[in-house]
Amino acid sequence: MNVADIVAERVAAARARIEREKRRRAALAAARRRGVAIRHAAKLRELNYRRT
């Protein structure tokens, strides 16, 4: 095993880590958007209820 192999392994590990974090952030962002939409819908229902 030479230096090039070690560097290639580290680069591959770093790319995998970056991809894993990207998927994690995307999942969190999707959950956040769903939560915001649910809260917004509840707010609109409450406003409509108070008007009638």
N, C-alpha and C positions, 0 to 999 in steps of 0.2 A: 504494500500500500504506500503510494507516494503522496506528496503534498497535493498534487492536483486532485487525487481521489478524495482526500480529506476535505479540500475546499469544495468540491462538487457535492459531497454529502451535506456539508453545512449550508450550502446554497439551497439544496433541495429541502432541507429541514426548515429553513427560513421561509421559503415559498409556501410550504405546506402550512406553516404557522400563520402567515399572512392571509392565506385563503380561508383558513379556519376562523380567524378573527373577522374577516369580511362577511362570512356567512352568519356569524354570531351577531354582528352589528345589524345586518339586514333583518334578521329575525326580531331583534329588539325594536328596530324602527317600525316593522310591520305591527308588532304588538302595541306600540305606542300610538300608531295611527288608528288602530281599531279602538283603543281606549278613548282617544280624543273624539272619534266619531260617536261612540256610545254616549259619552258625557254631553256632547253637543245635542244629540237627539233628545236626551233626557231634559236638557235645559229648554229646548224648544217645546217639548210636551208640557213642561211646567208653565212656561209663558202662555201657551195656548189655554191651559186649564184656568189660569188666573184671569184671562180675558173673558172667559165665558161664564 
